[in-house]
Amino acid sequence: MTNFEQYLIDIGYTRLEFDCKNGFYKKSQGYHLSSMGNLDYRYFHNTNSNIDFLLNPKFKDASPERKTNLVNGEIIFGLNEYPLPPTLVSPRPNIIVKRIKDGRVVELTGELDADMTAILQHFDPPIILLAMYNKSITLTLDLTK
């Protein structure tokens, strides 16, 4: 588990897994991401009144519109491209990455999973969480050093 995920749990988020085979969420038992099982974890704040329904097998029968409303506010953390570790999938903060390309420094929009993983390693979890929901904040990572 990453520091960011532990921070989410510490401030009141519940970790769920989506059971793709049966079409509903279940409470996470331990921590294990695998291409043979769950591909990600979904974090919902404990104040979300929909958690009980998400865990109910009837969730799979809900309309697409209702499902969208029920999962509002979820944070998805999951598998990354091999061999990188799991990373934040959604929502993501605005990211700018400074890199050296063709011998000069360029600033690129950080859209790669590797960029998000680097952000998780270089920024404190409260800053990342704030930036995820406040799009006026851009996290800048300087990889030129």
JOGI-V852659 format. One record per backbone hydrogen bond with DSSP energy under -1.0 kcal/mol. NH is the residue of the N-H (numbers start at 0). CO is the residue of the C=O. E is the energy in kcal/mol with one decimal. If there is no record, write none. Layout:
# JOGI-V852659
nh=NH co=CO e=E
nh=NH co=CO e=E
This chain:
# JOGI-V852659
nh=5 co=1 e=-2.2
nh=6 co=2 e=-2.3
nh=7 co=3 e=-2.1
nh=8 co=4 e=-2.1
nh=9 co=5 e=-2.6
nh=10 co=6 e=-1.8
nh=11 co=8 e=-1.5
nh=12 co=7 e=-2.3
nh=13 co=43 e=-3.4
nh=15 co=41 e=-3.2
nh=16 co=25 e=-2.9
nh=18 co=23 e=-2.9
nh=19 co=17 e=-1.2
nh=22 co=18 e=-2.5
nh=24 co=53 e=-1.9
nh=25 co=16 e=-2.5
nh=27 co=14 e=-1.8
nh=33 co=37 e=-2.1
nh=36 co=33 e=-1.2
nh=40 co=76 e=-3.1
nh=41 co=15 e=-3.1
nh=42 co=74 e=-3.0
nh=43 co=13 e=-2.2
nh=45 co=11 e=-3.0
nh=47 co=44 e=-2.5
nh=50 co=47 e=-1.4
nh=53 co=49 e=-2.4
nh=54 co=50 e=-1.6
nh=55 co=52 e=-1.1
nh=58 co=55 e=-2.6
nh=59 co=56 e=-1.1
nh=60 co=57 e=-1.5
nh=61 co=58 e=-1.6
nh=66 co=62 e=-2.7
nh=67 co=63 e=-2.2
nh=68 co=64 e=-1.9
nh=69 co=65 e=-2.5
nh=70 co=66 e=-1.9
nh=73 co=70 e=-2.0
nh=74 co=42 e=-2.1
nh=75 co=89 e=-3.6
nh=76 co=40 e=-2.5
nh=77 co=86 e=-2.5
nh=78 co=38 e=-2.5
nh=83 co=80 e=-2.3
nh=86 co=77 e=-2.7
nh=88 co=75 e=-2.8
nh=89 co=75 e=-1.6
nh=95 co=138 e=-2.5
nh=96 co=107 e=-3.1
nh=97 co=140 e=-2.9
nh=98 co=105 e=-2.7
nh=100 co=103 e=-3.2
nh=103 co=100 e=-1.6
nh=105 co=98 e=-3.2
nh=107 co=96 e=-2.8
nh=109 co=94 e=-2.8
nh=110 co=108 e=-1.6
nh=115 co=111 e=-1.7
nh=116 co=112 e=-2.6
nh=117 co=113 e=-2.1
nh=118 co=114 e=-2.2
nh=119 co=115 e=-2.3
nh=120 co=116 e=-1.3
nh=121 co=117 e=-1.5
nh=122 co=118 e=-2.1
nh=127 co=123 e=-1.9
nh=128 co=124 e=-2.8
nh=129 co=125 e=-2.1
nh=130 co=126 e=-2.4
nh=131 co=127 e=-1.8
nh=133 co=129 e=-1.3
nh=136 co=133 e=-2.1
nh=138 co=93 e=-2.8
nh=140 co=95 e=-2.9
nh=142 co=97 e=-2.3
